Amino acid sequence: MRKNNQHAVLETTFRVGVSFVGMGNKPGKPKNKPLPLRLREARKRLDMSQERLGELTEMTGVTIGRIEKGQQNWTQDFLQQAARALNVHWIELLPAEPNSLLDLWRNLSYEEQDNFLTQIHAVAAKRVRAA
């Protein structure tokens, strides 16, 4: 499976299966309860300041700090902008609860991730054909 297809399948999987993270159904709408994104570690890997990430996402450094601490809501749009600025997939910025699907995903090797995505794609194709 090509990398772009993997991301599309993975994104769909997590939109459906990880709604507990608070990514609402409506793009651009903040979720109900702030959850700290994993921005800080990704930002620090690039030696990027909160102010610089704020510039790249059209926010202030203070707002970035509040999002990192879970003190402010974030939107799917912001999540995608931050991921682009940090050169990661947006799923990598989501908070993971111990033993969550997201936590398990992060611990899979690339080969295991490919196998997982292939299986999900096969199940989705069966459902489409059955409908």
N, C-alpha and C positions, 0 to 999 in steps of 0.2 A: 504494500500500500504506500502511495506517495506521501511525503511529509505534509503537504497541504490538505490532503484528504484526511490524514490522521488528526490534524488539528480540528478540522470541521467536525469529524465524528466525536472527538474528545470534547469539544466545546458543546455540542448538542447533548452528549452524555451528562456533562456536569451541569448544564442548565436544567436538565430534567432531574438528575439524581442528587444534586447538591444544593437544593433550594434552601436548605437550612443555613446556608452561609449568608442569606439575606439579599441575594441578587433578585430584585423584584421583576415582575413580568413586564413592566413598562420601562423602556430605555430612558435613561436620564432622570429617573425618579430615585431618591435616596431610599435606602433600606430603613427598616424601623429602628433597629438597635445597632449602634456603631460597633463594628468589630475591627480590631487593628489589622491592617493589611501587613504583609511581609515586605513592606517597602524598604525599611531601614537596612536590612541585610543586603538587598539587591543594590540599593543606593550606595552603601559603604563599599561593596565590591568594586564599584566604578569610581570610588573616591569622589562622589558627587554630593554636594551640599543640599540641604533642604531648599534653600533659596533657588539653586539651579534647577532642581526638579520642579519647583513651583513655576519657574519661568517656562519650562518646557510643557507644563500642563495648564498654564494660564491660571495659576493659583499663587498664593503667597507661601513663603517658607514657613510661616506660623501655621497656616492651614495644613501643610504637609506634616508638620510635627504633630498636630492634633489628630490627624488621620492615623499616623503611625502609632499613636498611643491609644487609639480607639475612643477618642473623645469627640470625634466628629464623623457624621455620616459621609459616605462616599457613594458614587454612582458607577454604573457599568461603564459609562462614557469615560469617567475619570480613570477607572481601572485599566481600560484599554489604552488611554493616552500615556499613563504611567508605565505600562508594560512596554510600549514602543520606545519611550524615552530611556528605559532601563535595559532595553534589548533582551527582554524575556517574554515568554508567553504569559498572558494575564492569569492563567491558572496558577502559575508559580507564586503569584502575589497574594492568593487567597489564604486566609487563616485556616489552619487544619486542627481539628480536634483529635485527640489521641484515638487511634483505631478507626478513624473515619475513612471513607473511600478515598478522599483526597490524600490523606496521610499514607495510606497503603500504596496509592499510585506513585507517590514521590519515592517510595522505597523499591520500586520495580526497576529492573535493568531495562535498557532500551529494547532488547529483544523481548522481554516479558511485556513491555508496553505495546509493542507491535502485535504480539499475539493477542493481547487483551482487546486491542482496537479491531483486529480482524474478526474476533468472535462477536463483538458488539455490532459490527457492520453486518455480519451474517444474520444475526437475530433481527436487526432492523429491516433487512431486505426481506426476510420471511414474513414479517408483520405487514410490510407494504404489499407484498404479493397476496397475502391472505385477505386484505381489506377490500 
